[in-house]
Amino acid sequence: MKLTEWREVDENGYEYHGKGAITIKAEDDRGGSVSLEIRAGEPEDAVFYRDLNGAYSISHAIRLAYEAGKRGETLEYELVKNEEEAV
């Protein structure tokens, strides 16, 4: 099981786009994968079909990780801070 997290930050640690974004991809050894993305926009516009759309995939990512753990897969975590490398 590999979890890759992308954060949009520059070389000084500041977030691109002013408010931040995070993308997480979970991949198991059997080829299953789930990606989710959450972008912070204006608070009054933060709704599930827009900035918080990735919230719908959280339960799928948890289930994928749980099943991988039951099979004895090890967990690998990678943090990518460069916007150009994002999915």
N, C-alpha and C positions, 0 to 999 in steps of 0.2 A: 504494500500500500504506500503510495506516495502522495503527499499533500504539497502542493505548490501554491504559495501565496504571493501575489503581485500587489505592491503598493506603489502608487504614483507619487514618488518623491524625487526631488532633485538632489544634487551632490551635497547640499547643505541640510538636507533632511526636511525641507519644506515640501508640502504637497502641491502637485500640479493642480490646475483648475480651481485653486483656492479653497475648496471645501473637502477634498479628499475622495478617494475611491479605493476599493479593495476587490480583488478577484481571487477566488480560491478554486483550484482544480484538484479533485480527488481521483486517483487512478489505482485500480487494484491489479494484481498479477494476472488476472483472467481477462484483462482488456476492458473491464467496465470502467466508466468514468462519469463524473458529474462536475459541472462547472457552475459557479455562482458568482454574481457580481453585485455589489452594492455601491452606489454613488451618492454622495451627499450633495444635495442641491439646496435650494431654498427650503427652509423648514415647512413653510405652508404648502409647498408642492411635493413633499416627500410622501408619495403614495406607493402602494405595492406594485402597480402596473408600470411605474416609471422608475424612480430612483432605487426603490427597495425590491425590485423584481427578483433578485437573487434569494430573497427570503423563502420563496416557494421551493427552492431546491435544497434547503438545509436538511430536511428530513431524509431526502434521498442520499445525501452525502453521509449522513450519520449511519444510515442503513448499510451503505456500501462499506464504510469503515468497520462497522460491527461484524458484518459477514466475513470480511478479510481477516479480522482478528480471530474469529472462530476457526478459520482455516490455518491459523498460525503465521500469517504474513507479518513481517516486521514493518514498522512504520518509519518512513523516511520523510523528512520535512525540509523544504527549501523556501527561503524568502528571497524574492526578486524585487529590488527597489528601483529598477530602471524602467521607465515608461516604454522605451522602445522594445523591450523584451516581453511586454504583456501579451496575453492571448487575444 
